[in-house]
């Protein structure tokens, strides 16, 4: 079955960077776009952008550009999201999610990672 | 920017009652590329509906989606105890995806 397993919780100081990983299994990793979504405590879902696991191409939502980098390692079927210059506003659960259809950049998400809590605190 | 506005923010209902949730888009959602998700505390979202009205695999038929253009609705015909959760709509009409702000369905 399809699984997306994310790395564990992180605590970071303001100004630091964090990298969250998302290991895929149960399907051909390079066939499906991976998106990243975050959720601040008690808040809604905030879409961050996507990565094309086949080509490495990316698209970042405007508000994250310059601070976010999405990459992948096809040898280990893992996608990564790195966010730099962290502030307390970046405290959130970060999710990776798979688009429902092969080779489709935009779609709904049929599989989600379990989420990674990133806490930014001095 | 493609904005989705959900209403109400909170719906207070009793088990067995009907829930009607609204999602309004700032622009027309072509081909009804709109999905609904359910999220319970401490869990990842789960897709309920795609294409505005197609139930995902394993979703009970008390959940139904309708609408087109800019106005969409998620209906839960008779609320079960496990349906009390937060619901989000999401458009995938453009590759710059957006979510609505969510509607919390709580027990009255």
gemmi code that builds the backbone of each chain (N, CA, C; Angstrom):
import gemmi

chains = {
    "A": [
        ("UNK", (0.844, -1.193, 0.000), (0.000, 0.000, 0.000), (0.881, 1.244, 0.000)),
        ("UNK", (0.327, 2.314, -0.497), (1.063, 3.574, -0.568), (1.304, 4.106, 0.846)),
        ("UNK", (2.538, 4.500, 1.102), (2.868, 5.109, 2.396), (3.825, 6.267, 2.184)),
        ("UNK", (3.604, 7.310, 2.944), (4.532, 8.430, 3.027), (4.909, 8.565, 4.493)),
        ("UNK", (6.169, 8.336, 4.801), (6.617, 8.372, 6.186), (7.601, 9.531, 6.365)),
        ("UNK", (7.238, 10.431, 7.255), (8.027, 11.642, 7.453), (8.988, 11.507, 8.627)),
        ("UNK", (9.963, 12.379, 8.654), (10.938, 12.413, 9.734), (10.292, 12.962, 11.009)),
        ("UNK", (11.022, 12.840, 12.107), (10.463, 13.168, 13.402), (10.461, 14.653, 13.722)),
        ("UNK", (9.847, 14.959, 14.851), (9.685, 16.341, 15.287), (11.030, 17.034, 15.472)),
        ("UNK", (11.015, 18.337, 15.258), (12.223, 19.151, 15.355), (11.950, 20.371, 16.234)),
        ("UNK", (12.972, 20.778, 16.967), (12.935, 22.041, 17.699), (14.106, 22.872, 17.204)),
        ("UNK", (13.814, 24.058, 16.738), (14.847, 24.915, 16.161), (14.800, 26.306, 16.790)),
        ("UNK", (15.943, 26.958, 16.757), (16.009, 28.339, 17.235), (15.712, 29.296, 16.084)),
        ("UNK", (15.213, 30.465, 16.407), (14.963, 31.463, 15.358), (16.224, 31.717, 14.541)),
        ("UNK", (16.034, 31.807, 13.220), (17.154, 32.033, 12.324), (17.762, 30.770, 11.762)),
        ("UNK", (17.435, 29.636, 12.358), (17.982, 28.363, 11.898), (17.193, 27.851, 10.690)),
        ("UNK", (17.636, 26.717, 10.177), (16.955, 26.022, 9.086), (16.499, 24.659, 9.569)),
        ("UNK", (15.494, 24.114, 8.885), (15.013, 22.773, 9.197), (14.796, 22.022, 7.896)),
        ("UNK", (15.093, 20.727, 7.931), (14.801, 19.886, 6.775), (13.895, 18.748, 7.219)),
        ("UNK", (12.812, 18.572, 6.496), (11.853, 17.505, 6.753), (11.921, 16.531, 5.580)),
        ("UNK", (11.964, 15.248, 5.892), (12.002, 14.241, 4.835), (10.679, 13.491, 4.756)),
        ("UNK", (10.441, 12.909, 3.598), (9.195, 12.211, 3.304), (9.547, 10.997, 2.453)),
        ("UNK", (9.553, 9.810, 3.062), (9.962, 8.596, 2.353), (8.735, 7.886, 1.810)),
        ("UNK", (8.747, 7.658, 0.519), (7.609, 7.043, -0.163), (7.829, 5.556, -0.377)),
        ("UNK", (6.756, 4.799, -0.309), (6.803, 3.373, -0.605), (5.461, 2.926, -1.152)),
        ("UNK", (5.468, 1.793, -1.820), (4.228, 1.218, -2.323), (3.807, 1.690, -3.695)),
        ("UNK", (4.627, 2.515, -4.334), (4.309, 2.986, -5.681), (5.606, 3.467, -6.330)),
        ("UNK", (5.532, 3.800, -7.604), (6.698, 4.314, -8.321), (6.880, 5.791, -7.984)),
        ("UNK", (7.898, 6.061, -7.199), (8.115, 7.397, -6.616), (8.152, 8.493, -7.682)),
        ("UNK", (8.789, 8.216, -8.815), (8.991, 9.255, -9.822), (7.748, 9.556, -10.646)),
        ("UNK", (6.677, 8.820, -10.434), (5.478, 9.013, -11.252), (4.485, 10.035, -10.685)),
        ("UNK", (4.662, 10.419, -9.424), (3.658, 11.261, -8.760), (4.308, 12.480, -8.110)),
        ("UNK", (3.746, 13.660, -8.394), (4.208, 14.871, -7.755), (3.978, 14.793, -6.240)),
        ("UNK", (4.915, 15.383, -5.516), (4.794, 15.522, -4.065), (4.622, 17.003, -3.729)),
        ("UNK", (3.620, 17.295, -2.927), (3.369, 18.654, -2.454), (3.634, 18.736, -0.961)),
        ("UNK", (3.879, 19.956, -0.498), (4.077, 20.202, 0.922), (3.024, 21.199, 1.416)),
        ("UNK", (2.459, 20.870, 2.566), (1.393, 21.667, 3.174), (1.735, 21.829, 4.647)),
        ("UNK", (1.535, 23.017, 5.200), (1.784, 23.159, 6.626), (0.537, 23.626, 7.352)),
        ("UNK", (0.544, 23.412, 8.661), (-0.625, 23.756, 9.486), (-0.131, 24.274, 10.829)),
        ("UNK", (-0.266, 25.566, 11.035), (0.105, 26.162, 12.320), (-0.880, 25.690, 13.390)),
        ("UNK", (-0.485, 25.737, 14.640), (-1.362, 25.247, 15.716), (-2.734, 25.901, 15.696)),
        ("UNK", (-3.770, 25.071, 15.619), (-5.143, 25.568, 15.629), (-5.578, 26.284, 14.363)),
        ("UNK", (-4.753, 26.212, 13.327), (-5.052, 26.932, 12.087), (-5.372, 25.970, 10.944)),
        ("UNK", (-5.610, 26.544, 9.766), (-5.965, 25.749, 8.598), (-4.741, 25.268, 7.833)),
        ("UNK", (-5.015, 24.710, 6.659), (-3.980, 24.128, 5.811), (-3.416, 25.200, 4.880)),
        ("UNK", (-2.094, 25.235, 4.786), (-1.379, 26.281, 4.052), (-0.467, 25.596, 3.043)),
        ("UNK", (-0.817, 25.711, 1.766), (-0.053, 25.033, 0.714), (1.271, 25.740, 0.466)),
        ("UNK", (2.358, 24.966, 0.357), (3.699, 25.553, 0.227), (4.294, 25.420, -1.169)),
        ("UNK", (3.972, 24.331, -1.866), (4.547, 24.141, -3.184), (4.681, 22.665, -3.517)),
        ("UNK", (5.349, 22.396, -4.644), (5.491, 21.001, -5.067), (6.857, 20.722, -5.645)),
        ("UNK", (7.157, 19.431, -5.714), (8.346, 18.962, -6.397), (7.964, 17.824, -7.332)),
        ("UNK", (8.572, 17.821, -8.492), (8.412, 16.744, -9.456), (9.524, 15.733, -9.183)),
        ("UNK", (9.202, 14.586, -8.622), (10.266, 13.637, -8.271), (11.054, 13.114, -9.472)),
        ("UNK", (10.469, 13.160, -10.648), (11.170, 12.640, -11.822), (12.247, 13.622, -12.297)),
        ("UNK", (11.846, 14.896, -12.466), (12.765, 15.884, -13.025), (13.493, 16.694, -11.967)),
        ("UNK", (12.928, 16.753, -10.772), (13.461, 17.635, -9.735), (12.902, 19.043, -9.817)),
        ("UNK", (12.057, 19.294, -10.779), (11.440, 20.610, -10.900), (10.604, 20.954, -9.679)),
        ("UNK", (10.493, 22.252, -9.428), (9.762, 22.701, -8.241), (8.921, 23.930, -8.546)),
        ("UNK", (7.970, 24.178, -7.679), (7.210, 25.425, -7.683), (6.921, 25.761, -6.240)),
        ("UNK", (7.214, 27.013, -5.872), (7.003, 27.447, -4.484), (5.973, 28.550, -4.427)),
        ("UNK", (5.096, 28.445, -3.418), (4.146, 29.522, -3.190), (4.914, 30.800, -2.886)),
        ("UNK", (4.380, 31.901, -3.365), (5.042, 33.203, -3.281), (5.582, 33.513, -1.884)),
        ("UNK", (4.789, 33.291, -0.857), (5.175, 33.698, 0.490), (6.378, 32.936, 1.027)),
        ("UNK", (6.711, 31.783, 0.408), (7.836, 30.975, 0.882), (9.084, 31.113, 0.005)),
        ("UNK", (8.932, 31.760, -1.134), (10.069, 31.845, -2.053), (11.235, 32.570, -1.407)),
        ("UNK", (12.413, 32.043, -1.642), (13.614, 32.592, -1.041), (13.984, 31.912, 0.266)),
        ("UNK", (13.022, 31.199, 0.842), (13.292, 30.514, 2.131), (13.111, 29.011, 2.052)),
        ("UNK", (12.377, 28.530, 1.041), (12.083, 27.105, 0.976), (12.814, 26.462, -0.196)),
        ("UNK", (13.244, 25.235, 0.015), (13.851, 24.438, -1.036), (13.291, 23.030, -0.952)),
        ("UNK", (12.743, 22.569, -2.059), (12.193, 21.206, -2.125), (13.063, 20.395, -3.062)),
        ("UNK", (13.511, 19.270, -2.571), (14.391, 18.399, -3.346), (13.921, 16.964, -3.213)),
        ("UNK", (14.641, 16.071, -3.907), (14.316, 14.646, -3.785), (15.556, 13.839, -4.081)),
        ("UNK", (15.534, 12.603, -3.569), (16.594, 11.641, -3.847), (15.905, 10.387, -4.366)),
        ("UNK", (15.975, 10.182, -5.660), (15.240, 9.061, -6.257), (15.848, 7.711, -5.878)),
        ("UNK", (17.097, 7.700, -5.443), (17.724, 6.426, -5.079), (17.120, 5.844, -3.809)),
        ("UNK", (16.534, 6.702, -3.000), (15.928, 6.221, -1.751), (14.463, 6.665, -1.638)),
        ("UNK", (13.882, 7.060, -2.766), (12.443, 7.392, -2.819), (12.028, 8.377, -1.734)),
        ("UNK", (12.805, 9.423, -1.595), (12.551, 10.379, -0.517), (12.529, 11.811, -1.045)),
        ("UNK", (11.534, 12.552, -0.595), (11.426, 13.980, -0.884), (11.803, 14.762, 0.367)),
        ("UNK", (12.332, 15.962, 0.146), (12.773, 16.805, 1.256), (12.205, 18.215, 1.099)),
        ("UNK", (11.959, 18.838, 2.235), (11.560, 20.238, 2.276), (12.440, 20.915, 3.313)),
        ("UNK", (13.181, 21.916, 2.860), (14.020, 22.680, 3.778), (13.510, 24.110, 3.849)),
        ("UNK", (13.359, 24.604, 5.069), (12.891, 25.974, 5.291), (13.942, 26.699, 6.121)),
        ("UNK", (14.371, 27.845, 5.645), (15.446, 28.578, 6.313), (14.925, 29.835, 6.997)),
        ("UNK", (15.812, 30.479, 7.745), (15.520, 31.750, 8.457), (14.214, 31.628, 9.231)),
        ("UNK", (14.153, 30.592, 10.046), (12.924, 30.286, 10.775), (12.585, 31.375, 11.790)),
        ("UNK", (11.279, 31.614, 11.925), (10.752, 32.476, 12.984), (9.681, 31.685, 13.725)),
        ("UNK", (9.169, 32.279, 14.787), (8.129, 31.601, 15.563), (6.876, 31.364, 14.713)),
        ("UNK", (6.666, 32.170, 13.701), (5.512, 31.979, 12.816), (5.611, 30.702, 11.986)),
        ("UNK", (6.787, 30.111, 11.934), (6.966, 28.874, 11.184), (6.673, 27.636, 12.034)),
        ("UNK", (6.352, 27.825, 13.295), (5.946, 26.698, 14.134), (4.666, 26.102, 13.571)),
        ("UNK", (4.747, 24.836, 13.185), (3.625, 24.211, 12.487), (3.896, 22.723, 12.320)),
        ("UNK", (2.856, 22.002, 11.925), (3.009, 20.636, 11.438), (3.164, 20.723, 9.925)),
        ("UNK", (4.201, 20.088, 9.417), (4.487, 20.081, 7.978), (4.135, 18.706, 7.427)),
        ("UNK", (3.324, 18.709, 6.350), (2.895, 17.472, 5.711), (3.450, 17.390, 4.300)),
        ("UNK", (3.818, 16.170, 3.887), (3.979, 15.902, 2.459), (2.717, 15.168, 2.012)),
        ("UNK", (2.377, 15.332, 0.753), (1.171, 14.706, 0.229), (1.373, 14.371, -1.239)),
        ("UNK", (0.785, 13.266, -1.663), (0.921, 12.806, -3.037), (-0.311, 13.161, -3.857)),
        ("UNK", (-0.064, 13.662, -5.065), (-1.186, 13.938, -5.960), (-1.787, 12.618, -6.426)),
        ("UNK", (-3.074, 12.639, -6.692), (-3.832, 11.421, -6.939), (-3.503, 10.687, -8.217)),
        ("UNK", (-2.988, 11.406, -9.232), (-2.765, 10.754, -10.520), (-1.337, 10.898, -10.995)),
        ("UNK", (-0.887, 9.916, -11.744), (0.465, 9.935, -12.287), (0.682, 11.146, -13.181)),
        ("UNK", (1.871, 11.750, -13.020), (2.367, 12.815, -13.898), (1.501, 14.077, -13.869)),
        ("UNK", (0.603, 14.172, -12.893), (-0.272, 15.329, -12.790), (0.305, 16.279, -11.753)),
        ("UNK", (0.553, 17.539, -12.167), (1.141, 18.466, -11.211), (0.117, 18.940, -10.190)),
        ("UNK", (-1.110, 19.149, -10.637), (-2.152, 19.647, -9.730), (-3.255, 18.614, -9.623)),
        ("UNK", (-3.632, 18.329, -8.416), (-4.712, 17.382, -8.201), (-5.093, 17.409, -6.746)),
        ("UNK", (-5.916, 16.482, -6.360), (-6.194, 16.358, -4.938), (-5.195, 15.346, -4.359)),
        ("UNK", (-5.161, 15.292, -3.041), (-4.150, 14.475, -2.368), (-4.780, 13.205, -1.817)),
        ("UNK", (-4.350, 12.078, -2.370), (-4.930, 10.815, -1.936), (-4.121, 10.135, -0.838)),
        ("UNK", (-2.922, 10.608, -0.617), (-2.095, 10.059, 0.447), (-1.278, 11.182, 1.085)),
        ("UNK", (-1.241, 11.163, 2.398), (-0.534, 12.176, 3.177), (0.485, 11.499, 4.097)),
        ("UNK", (1.571, 12.195, 4.365), (2.449, 11.771, 5.432), (1.778, 12.008, 6.778)),
        ("UNK", (2.416, 11.523, 7.815), (1.817, 11.622, 9.151), (2.021, 13.002, 9.778)),
        ("UNK", (2.828, 13.827, 9.112), (3.097, 15.169, 9.622), (4.350, 15.213, 10.485)),
        ("UNK", (5.038, 16.332, 10.428), (6.234, 16.570, 11.234), (6.065, 17.900, 11.955)),
        ("UNK", (6.074, 17.880, 13.264), (5.957, 19.116, 14.041), (7.308, 19.811, 14.108)),
        ("UNK", (7.329, 21.034, 13.650), (8.530, 21.876, 13.760), (8.202, 23.005, 14.726)),
        ("UNK", (8.950, 23.081, 15.797), (8.763, 24.123, 16.801), (9.942, 25.071, 16.747)),
        ("UNK", (9.652, 26.354, 16.609), (10.711, 27.370, 16.576), (10.614, 28.170, 17.864)),
        ("UNK", (11.652, 28.051, 18.668), (11.628, 28.709, 19.978), (13.049, 29.014, 20.424)),
        ("UNK", (13.189, 30.172, 21.054), (14.502, 30.535, 21.572), (14.733, 29.904, 22.947)),
    ],
    "B": [
        ("UNK", (-5.044, 35.843, -7.189), (-4.965, 34.717, -6.265), (-6.325, 34.039, -6.152)),
        ("UNK", (-6.300, 32.724, -6.152), (-7.513, 31.916, -6.082), (-7.882, 31.731, -4.615)),
        ("UNK", (-8.964, 32.356, -4.163), (-9.341, 32.291, -2.756), (-10.593, 31.423, -2.586)),
        ("UNK", (-10.541, 30.542, -1.602), (-11.701, 29.727, -1.236), (-12.178, 30.172, 0.137)),
        ("UNK", (-13.458, 30.496, 0.223), (-14.042, 30.954, 1.476), (-15.066, 29.937, 1.951)),
        ("UNK", (-14.812, 29.365, 3.129), (-15.724, 28.372, 3.671), (-16.622, 29.001, 4.725)),
        ("UNK", (-17.858, 28.521, 4.767), (-18.797, 28.970, 5.791), (-19.728, 27.833, 6.171)),
        ("UNK", (-20.210, 27.873, 7.436), (-19.759, 28.770, 8.499), (-18.394, 28.345, 9.032)),
        ("UNK", (-17.846, 29.119, 9.948), (-16.597, 28.714, 10.581), (-16.825, 27.491, 11.461)),
        ("UNK", (-17.940, 27.504, 12.181), (-18.285, 26.416, 13.089), (-19.751, 26.072, 12.915)),
        ("UNK", (-20.029, 24.772, 12.944), (-21.391, 24.264, 12.833), (-21.631, 23.393, 14.069)),
        ("UNK", (-22.596, 23.787, 14.885), (-22.907, 23.024, 16.101), (-24.170, 22.212, 15.872)),
        ("UNK", (-24.022, 20.914, 15.815), (-25.143, 20.033, 15.497), (-25.120, 18.808, 16.394)),
        ("UNK", (-26.230, 18.088, 16.404), (-26.338, 16.849, 17.178), (-26.205, 15.654, 16.254)),
        ("UNK", (-25.756, 14.525, 16.791), (-25.721, 13.306, 15.969), (-27.092, 13.039, 15.371)),
        ("UNK", (-27.076, 12.612, 14.109), (-28.322, 12.351, 13.411), (-28.817, 13.519, 12.577)),
        ("UNK", (-28.307, 14.704, 12.864), (-28.713, 15.888, 12.096), (-27.952, 15.969, 10.784)),
        ("UNK", (-28.442, 16.852, 9.922), (-27.843, 17.073, 8.603), (-26.888, 18.255, 8.680)),
        ("UNK", (-25.713, 18.099, 8.067), (-24.730, 19.177, 8.035), (-24.554, 19.660, 6.607)),
        ("UNK", (-24.575, 20.967, 6.424), (-24.377, 21.561, 5.108), (-23.250, 22.580, 5.193)),
        ("UNK", (-22.165, 22.306, 4.492), (-20.980, 23.141, 4.526), (-20.790, 23.784, 3.151)),
        ("UNK", (-20.383, 25.041, 3.159), (-20.250, 25.795, 1.917), (-18.803, 26.153, 1.636)),
        ("UNK", (-18.457, 26.178, 0.360), (-17.140, 26.593, -0.112), (-17.358, 27.462, -1.342)),
        ("UNK", (-16.952, 28.720, -1.237), (-17.145, 29.653, -2.352), (-15.796, 30.081, -2.890)),
        ("UNK", (-15.644, 30.014, -4.220), (-14.376, 30.354, -4.872), (-14.417, 31.759, -5.439)),
        ("UNK", (-13.258, 32.403, -5.447), (-13.168, 33.768, -5.973), (-13.199, 33.801, -7.498)),
        ("UNK", (-12.942, 32.631, -8.115), (-13.019, 32.499, -9.568), (-13.669, 31.156, -9.860)),
        ("UNK", (-14.157, 31.000, -11.049), (-14.792, 29.746, -11.422), (-13.778, 28.599, -11.414)),
        ("UNK", (-14.186, 27.493, -10.821), (-13.344, 26.298, -10.760), (-13.701, 25.417, -11.959)),
        ("UNK", (-12.920, 25.506, -13.010), (-13.217, 24.740, -14.222), (-13.147, 23.244, -13.974)),
        ("UNK", (-13.972, 22.523, -14.673), (-14.024, 21.057, -14.579), (-14.271, 20.579, -13.152)),
        ("UNK", (-14.796, 21.491, -12.341), (-15.116, 21.113, -10.953), (-13.936, 20.477, -10.237)),
        ("UNK", (-12.768, 21.073, -10.419), (-11.579, 20.541, -9.767), (-11.542, 21.002, -8.313)),
        ("UNK", (-12.463, 20.443, -7.536), (-12.575, 20.806, -6.143), (-12.707, 19.547, -5.296)),
        ("UNK", (-11.945, 19.518, -4.187), (-11.959, 18.368, -3.284), (-12.347, 18.814, -1.881)),
        ("UNK", (-12.856, 17.862, -1.124), (-13.170, 18.072, 0.288), (-12.375, 17.078, 1.126)),
        ("UNK", (-11.865, 17.555, 2.271), (-11.100, 16.724, 3.200), (-11.720, 16.812, 4.592)),
        ("UNK", (-11.513, 15.749, 5.327), (-11.881, 15.702, 6.738), (-10.590, 15.593, 7.546)),
        ("UNK", (-10.501, 16.346, 8.627), (-9.337, 16.236, 9.505), (-9.792, 16.148, 10.956)),
        ("UNK", (-9.332, 15.112, 11.624), (-9.602, 14.945, 13.049), (-8.355, 15.344, 13.833)),
        ("UNK", (-8.516, 15.703, 15.112), (-7.361, 16.168, 15.899), (-6.223, 15.159, 15.885)),
        ("UNK", (-5.026, 15.664, 15.617), (-3.837, 14.826, 15.630), (-3.666, 13.932, 14.423)),
        ("UNK", (-4.547, 14.082, 13.428), (-4.470, 13.241, 12.231), (-4.203, 14.079, 10.993)),
        ("UNK", (-3.701, 13.413, 9.958), (-3.560, 14.053, 8.654), (-4.937, 14.164, 8.008)),
        ("UNK", (-5.109, 15.125, 7.104), (-6.381, 15.206, 6.379), (-6.628, 13.937, 5.568)),
        ("UNK", (-7.906, 13.680, 5.317), (-8.316, 12.528, 4.519), (-9.272, 13.022, 3.449)),
        ("UNK", (-9.045, 12.614, 2.206), (-9.925, 13.073, 1.142), (-11.266, 12.359, 1.235)),
        ("UNK", (-12.335, 13.153, 1.084), (-13.698, 12.617, 1.086), (-14.281, 12.628, -0.323)),
        ("UNK", (-14.109, 13.773, -0.976), (-14.772, 14.059, -2.248), (-13.749, 14.675, -3.194)),
        ("UNK", (-13.774, 14.273, -4.461), (-12.999, 14.936, -5.507), (-13.917, 15.240, -6.676)),
        ("UNK", (-13.439, 16.091, -7.583), (-14.279, 16.446, -8.719), (-15.622, 17.006, -8.295)),
        ("UNK", (-15.641, 17.630, -7.142), (-16.816, 18.272, -6.546), (-17.855, 17.300, -6.016)),
        ("UNK", (-17.943, 16.090, -6.594), (-19.059, 15.225, -6.204), (-18.735, 13.731, -6.156)),
        ("UNK", (-17.510, 13.346, -6.425), (-17.140, 11.926, -6.450), (-16.550, 11.504, -5.106)),
        ("UNK", (-17.235, 10.577, -4.454), (-16.729, 10.099, -3.165), (-15.460, 9.281, -3.363)),
        ("UNK", (-14.507, 9.480, -2.457), (-13.287, 8.687, -2.485), (-13.587, 7.269, -2.012)),
        ("UNK", (-12.682, 6.377, -2.306), (-12.847, 4.976, -1.923), (-13.048, 4.833, -0.424)),
        ("UNK", (-14.099, 4.115, -0.052), (-14.338, 3.837, 1.353), (-15.107, 4.895, 2.110)),
        ("UNK", (-15.462, 5.972, 1.443), (-16.207, 7.048, 2.110), (-17.692, 6.716, 2.110)),
        ("UNK", (-18.325, 6.777, 3.280), (-19.755, 6.408, 3.364), (-20.635, 7.327, 2.523)),
        ("UNK", (-21.763, 6.776, 2.092), (-22.623, 7.549, 1.194), (-23.425, 8.639, 1.907)),
        ("UNK", (-23.255, 8.767, 3.218), (-23.891, 9.922, 3.883), (-23.151, 11.219, 3.549)),
        ("UNK", (-21.947, 11.090, 2.983), (-21.193, 12.258, 2.519), (-21.492, 12.473, 1.038)),
        ("UNK", (-21.876, 13.699, 0.697), (-22.091, 14.006, -0.711), (-21.607, 15.418, -1.011)),
        ("UNK", (-21.117, 15.588, -2.231), (-20.650, 16.895, -2.672), (-21.449, 17.348, -3.875)),
        ("UNK", (-21.630, 18.651, -3.968), (-22.361, 19.204, -5.097), (-21.834, 20.591, -5.410)),
        ("UNK", (-22.318, 21.141, -6.514), (-21.954, 22.495, -6.890), (-21.135, 22.554, -8.155)),
        ("UNK", (-20.942, 23.761, -8.628), (-20.153, 24.007, -9.827), (-19.812, 25.486, -9.892)),
        ("UNK", (-18.878, 25.815, -10.777), (-18.521, 27.216, -10.936), (-17.799, 27.763, -9.711)),
        ("UNK", (-18.487, 28.561, -8.944), (-17.862, 29.175, -7.764), (-18.486, 28.730, -6.440)),
        ("UNK", (-19.565, 27.957, -6.478), (-20.268, 27.588, -5.256), (-20.372, 26.078, -5.113)),
        ("UNK", (-19.828, 25.585, -4.006), (-19.777, 24.155, -3.756), (-20.272, 23.857, -2.352)),
        ("UNK", (-20.822, 22.646, -2.199), (-21.402, 22.249, -0.924), (-21.002, 20.822, -0.578)),
        ("UNK", (-20.666, 20.633, 0.681), (-20.492, 19.283, 1.236), (-21.656, 19.051, 2.187)),
        ("UNK", (-22.357, 17.936, 1.983), (-23.486, 17.594, 2.835), (-23.218, 16.271, 3.533)),
        ("UNK", (-23.464, 16.264, 4.826), (-23.433, 15.013, 5.587), (-24.867, 14.764, 6.001)),
        ("UNK", (-25.461, 13.718, 5.464), (-26.914, 13.561, 5.580), (-27.369, 13.325, 7.013)),
        ("UNK", (-26.668, 12.453, 7.731), (-26.981, 12.183, 9.132), (-25.656, 12.022, 9.866)),
        ("UNK", (-25.381, 12.941, 10.735), (-24.096, 12.952, 11.415), (-23.934, 11.754, 12.349)),
        ("UNK", (-22.810, 11.086, 12.177), (-22.406, 10.034, 13.088), (-21.378, 10.619, 14.065)),
        ("UNK", (-21.189, 10.007, 15.219), (-20.225, 10.543, 16.202), (-18.833, 10.764, 15.618)),
        ("UNK", (-18.418, 9.909, 14.700), (-17.071, 10.032, 14.122), (-16.955, 11.135, 13.074)),
        ("UNK", (-18.065, 11.787, 12.738), (-18.035, 12.841, 11.713), (-17.705, 14.211, 12.284)),
        ("UNK", (-17.649, 14.321, 13.602), (-17.342, 15.628, 14.199), (-15.843, 15.874, 14.029)),
        ("UNK", (-15.540, 16.880, 13.227), (-14.168, 17.091, 12.749), (-14.128, 18.445, 12.040)),
        ("UNK", (-12.975, 18.745, 11.450), (-12.839, 19.947, 10.636), (-12.793, 19.518, 9.162)),
        ("UNK", (-13.470, 20.295, 8.328), (-13.570, 19.983, 6.909), (-12.987, 21.136, 6.084)),
        ("UNK", (-12.190, 20.754, 5.084), (-11.544, 21.743, 4.209), (-11.904, 21.459, 2.758)),
        ("UNK", (-12.091, 22.519, 1.999), (-12.168, 22.364, 0.551), (-10.826, 22.777, -0.046)),
        ("UNK", (-10.556, 22.288, -1.237), (-9.287, 22.574, -1.920), (-9.548, 22.622, -3.422)),
        ("UNK", (-9.015, 23.626, -4.086), (-9.148, 23.669, -5.542), (-7.850, 23.197, -6.193)),
        ("UNK", (-7.994, 22.478, -7.280), (-6.828, 22.060, -8.066), (-7.025, 22.423, -9.545)),
        ("UNK", (-7.768, 23.490, -9.721), (-7.992, 24.052, -11.050), (-6.693, 24.632, -11.603)),
        ("UNK", (-5.881, 25.176, -10.721), (-4.578, 25.718, -11.115), (-3.488, 24.956, -10.375)),
        ("UNK", (-2.264, 25.039, -10.887), (-1.160, 24.335, -10.227), (-0.707, 25.051, -8.971)),
        ("UNK", (-1.247, 26.236, -8.743), (-1.034, 26.938, -7.488), (-2.257, 26.625, -6.619)),
        ("UNK", (-2.130, 25.587, -5.814), (-3.287, 25.057, -5.089), (-3.661, 25.953, -3.917)),
        ("UNK", (-4.930, 25.889, -3.540), (-5.374, 26.621, -2.361), (-6.399, 25.810, -1.592)),
        ("UNK", (-6.424, 26.051, -0.288), (-7.390, 25.449, 0.603), (-8.306, 26.537, 1.163)),
        ("UNK", (-9.522, 26.143, 1.492), (-10.380, 27.018, 2.258), (-9.931, 27.038, 3.707)),
        ("UNK", (-10.505, 27.945, 4.479), (-10.106, 28.122, 5.858), (-10.637, 27.064, 6.821)),
        ("UNK", (-11.569, 26.244, 6.348), (-12.088, 25.152, 7.157), (-13.390, 25.467, 7.860)),
        ("UNK", (-14.177, 24.416, 8.068), (-15.401, 24.485, 8.880), (-15.306, 23.401, 9.940)),
        ("UNK", (-15.470, 23.796, 11.179), (-15.467, 22.826, 12.274), (-16.893, 22.390, 12.552)),
        ("UNK", (-17.118, 21.086, 12.507), (-18.424, 20.533, 12.865), (-18.291, 19.976, 14.277)),
        ("UNK", (-18.975, 20.607, 15.209), (-18.859, 20.217, 16.612), (-20.182, 19.719, 17.162)),
        ("UNK", (-20.081, 18.965, 18.237), (-21.276, 18.411, 18.863), (-21.985, 19.492, 19.666)),
        ("UNK", (-23.282, 19.608, 19.404), (-24.083, 20.600, 20.099), (-24.428, 20.124, 21.510)),
    ],
}
model = gemmi.Model(1)
for chain_id, residues in chains.items():
    chain = gemmi.Chain(chain_id)
    for i, (resn, *xyz) in enumerate(residues, 1):
        res = gemmi.Residue()
        res.name, res.seqid = resn, gemmi.SeqId(i, " ")
        for name, pos in zip(("N", "CA", "C"), xyz):
            atom = gemmi.Atom()
            atom.name, atom.element = name, gemmi.Element(name[0])
            atom.pos, atom.b_iso = gemmi.Position(*pos), 0.0
            res.add_atom(atom)
        chain.add_residue(res)
    model.add_chain(chain)
structure = gemmi.Structure()
structure.add_model(model)
structure.setup_entities()
